C-alpha cells in the first residue's frame, strides 16, 4: 500500500482571493461555485488530516491519482454520493449530507 508522507504546500487562500477578486467577473463566478469550493476545501482538509497523498487515497479507493485530483477540484465534475462515501472512508471520515432551510430575505 502506498502510504507516503503528505507535506502540504503552504498557500494563503485569502491572499489568492483578494488578488483574484480584482479580475472582472471573478466574484460572480466564484459565488456561483461556492458549494463546490466548500466541498473541495473539506476534502483537501480531510486528506491532509489523514496525512495521505492523492496516490494513497487513490490506492485505497481502487482508482487513479488523476481521478482523485479531479475529485478534489471544484471543476465541472459532480461526483456521486457513492464516490464521496468511498473518498470519506479512504481518508478516515464519514460523509454527512444536510439540507439546511434557507434564511428568509
Residue pairs with C-beta under 8 A, 6 or more apart in sequence:
1 56
1 59
1 60
2 53
2 55
2 56
2 59
3 52
3 56
4 52
4 53
4 55
4 56
5 51
5 53
6 47
6 48
6 50
6 51
6 52
6 53
6 56
8 48
17 30
20 26
20 30
21 27
21 30
30 37
33 74
36 74
36 75
37 74
39 74
40 72
40 73
40 74
43 71
43 72
43 87
43 91
44 72
46 88
46 91
46 92
46 93
47 54
47 57
47 72
47 91
49 91
49 92
50 91
50 92
50 93
52 60
52 90
52 91
54 65
54 68
54 69
54 72
55 65
57 68
57 87
57 90
57 91
58 64
58 65
58 67
58 68
60 89
60 90
61 67
61 68
61 86
61 87
61 90
68 87
70 77
71 77
71 79
71 83
71 87
79 87
81 95
81 97
84 95
85 95
87 95
88 94
88 95
